[in-house]
């Protein structure tokens, strides 16, 4: 990941939403968010694989965002905020990767049935 690959302009919403975090924490979050936007640009989606050797730190960050989101939803202590949720959703972040994969496979099955008349 080079400096040339990074988006030149940080999202104002992303910078402003991180005021409750220490500067190094906020900058680290923004760095990973920018990596996510590069991934999206290259792949057309934000469904970063759990095992992503090209950028294992991004894969780990995405996993942590999902975990923190679950804690936030359960009203437990979390580093997730409403602002971060909005920022991530604005770029098409996938909160439930299992459901997204299930839906994708269902669509494939329905297309197969349409082409072949059955699922057998």
Rosetta blueprint (number, residue, H / E / L):
1 X L
2 X L
3 X H
4 X H
5 X H
6 X L
7 X L
8 X L
9 X L
10 X L
11 X L
12 X H
13 X H
14 X H
15 X H
16 X H
17 X H
18 X L
19 X L
20 X L
21 X L
22 X L
23 X H
24 X H
25 X H
26 X H
27 X H
28 X H
29 X H
30 X H
31 X H
32 X H
33 X H
34 X H
35 X H
36 X H
37 X H
38 X H
39 X H
40 X H
41 X H
42 X H
43 X H
44 X L
45 X L
46 X L
47 X L
48 X L
49 X L
50 X L
51 X L
52 X L
53 X H
54 X H
55 X H
56 X H
57 X H
58 X H
59 X H
60 X H
61 X H
62 X H
63 X H
64 X H
65 X H
66 X H
67 X H
68 X H
69 X H
70 X H
71 X H
72 X H
73 X H
74 X L
75 X L
76 X L
77 X L
78 X L
79 X L
80 X L
81 X L
82 X H
83 X H
84 X H
85 X H
86 X H
87 X H
88 X H
89 X H
90 X H
91 X L
92 X L
93 X L
94 X L
95 X L
96 X L
97 X H
98 X H
99 X H
100 X H
101 X H
102 X H
103 X H
104 X H
105 X H
106 X H
107 X H
108 X H
109 X H
110 X H
111 X H
112 X H
113 X H
114 X H
115 X H
116 X H
117 X L
118 X L
119 X L
120 X L
